[in-house]
Amino acid sequence: MEKDLFGPGRQPPEGGGLRAPRREAWILGGILGAAAWIRLSRLDLVMFLGDQAQNAFLALDLVGRGEVAAVALRNSQGVLSPPGFIWLVEALVLVSSHPLWLTGAVAALNVAGVYLVYLLGRDLGGRRVGLGTAALVACGPFAAQYSRSLWAPDALVPATAATALSLLVALRGGRGGWLVLSGVLLAWSVQVHPFGLAFAAAWLLAAACGMTWRLVPALAGGALGGGLLLLPFLAWQATHGWKDVPLHLAVDPRHAPGSALAWTLDLQTTRGFSDYFLGPFGPGFEAGLGPLAAATRVAGGLVTAALLLGVFLHLGEAAKRWRASGDRAALACDVFPLAWLTFPALALEASPVVVHPHYLVVSLPVQAWFTARGLVGWDPRPRWGHLAQGLALAAVCAVHLAWFASFNRYLEIHPWRAAGDFTTCWRHQQATARTLLEQGPEGVRRLRATSWGRYLHEHGGLQRATVPTP
């Protein structure tokens, strides 16, 4: 396996610094192009539900009053979420309040997140694994779906990738500034989604394994910076008596045993995607895929096998490294991916909440890394083995791109037939607005009674709803 990118005594990549060889740069450019195409090309088919409208309302109202958000929306257990994602939306509405701008900006952030995932995968496993990790995140249907909506989980991939990468740089090179940055990013990641706490547990374990006296001041600085980010939410809860927290503690167990572990294995595949997002129309969508349905099953089996193989290979190499050197920094960097993969799933299994796939987006980058590690991160004996590995990875990505394009075509043709978790898209909102506006004053009143109709009326006029989508 190739040398890691960062850290003392490591071999720098060809070209020096972070510059990749020309062939690697071309491949990475293609991956980022695919990530941009799948995230930015059909923004009219992005989810626009009540949660997205309320996120926009919170950002606009608070920016208009000159206040910083202290809380966000209530989660599915009735607990008010921290405002990390709302802070992001507040920055975006300073440019424009148009819904397609807001979702497009989130999508662009996730294209940058794919590049961060590449750097993370390259640091942990070398160039091939870095490219493979980025490709799987760029083209994965779940990764694409949770990357372009005005919804908190859609910021998790860039948030966790940036946090993890800065932590690894700090531990490998003893660089205190990176550790401070990682601590601040960690506090923001926790605020983006509650299951960032499981990611924080993995972060703390890795920091404890690789901590040296030299890094203690930086750890304190990161804790201080992160604490300042958490302070508005904690202060708000304290002044309101933490009244919503007992709602979470009172939830009865409702999820099937093993469901969190199953989603951990499935989030790199198409398994469960159509059933979850389309509900009773999922089987009909799958039936219309023809040979592509069989191809996705083959790709899903290959991806799952590669993920498990990646875990096995990582465990073996980590044990060898520890016995050979006993280096604490190396131990921390080996422990971190394993903890990051397992802690969110175990936390979900132990919690009483219903398991949804977006709860595990927090570990999606490391799921992709283990998958890439098992698919292209080992040296086959035949001389043509690397070519076969690359072709297998390319085939998986091509199948996933074709599958997601088919999903978009389904939404375009049947905008009213998404009855699962995907119930309304922008095209649907436009069609509804046009129909109601044609009904005169009564139609306008009914439109304003909807979340997005009220948003469109109060922030730019109802004509926004009738602007043709490109």
Number of C-alpha atoms within 10 A of each C-alpha: 12 17 17 21 22 23 19 10 9 12 13 16 18 11 10 10 10 12 12 16 13 11 9 14 13 12 13 21 13 13 25 22 14 19 30 20 15 25 27 20 11 17 22 23 19 25 24 24 21 13 18 20 20 18 20 24 22 20 26 22 13 16 18 11 8 9 10 14 20 21 21 23 19 13 13 10 17 14 19 19 20 27 28 24 27 28 21 16 26 23 13 20 17 12 10 13 20 17 24 18 15 21 27 22 18 25 27 17 18 28 29 17 27 30 26 24 33 29 25 30 30 24 22 23 25 21 24 23 30 27 26 30 32 29 28 30 30 30 29 26 26 23 26 23 19 23 33 28 27 30 25 27 23 27 27 30 29 23 23 30 27 22 27 28 20 21 27 29 22 26 26 19 14 21 18 21 17 22 28 25 22 28 28 22 24 27 24 25 30 25 24 27 25 17 24 26 19 24 26 22 16 23 24 15 17 25 23 12 19 22 18 14 9 11 20 13 15 21 22 14 19 24 20 15 19 21 16 14 20 20 13 17 20 17 13 14 18 11 9 10 10 14 12 15 14 12 11 16 13 10 14 11 13 11 16 10 12 14 17 24 17 13 21 23 19 20 26 26 25 20 19 15 18 21 18 17 17 22 17 15 16 19 12 12 18 17 11 12 16 10 9 17 17 12 17 20 15 14 23 22 15 18 27 21 15 21 25 17 18 24 19 14 16 21 14 11 13 16 13 12 14 14 10 9 10 12 13 18 22 18 18 22 23 21 21 23 23 17 21 26 25 18 19 27 24 14 14 22 20 12 17 17 17 18 21 15 19 21 22 24 28 32 28 25 32 28 31 30 32 30 28 30 29 25 26 27 26 19 11 13 8 9 9 9 14 18 13 15 20 15 13 17 21 15 14 23 23 16 22 27 21 16 22 20 15 17 19 18 14 15 24 16 9 11 20 13 17 20 17 15 15 18 18 20 20 22 22 19 22 20 13 15 25 18 15 18 19 11 12 10 11 12 16 20 15 15 23 19 12 16 17 27 23 19 22 22 16 12 14 13 12 21 12 16 23 15 10 9 12 7
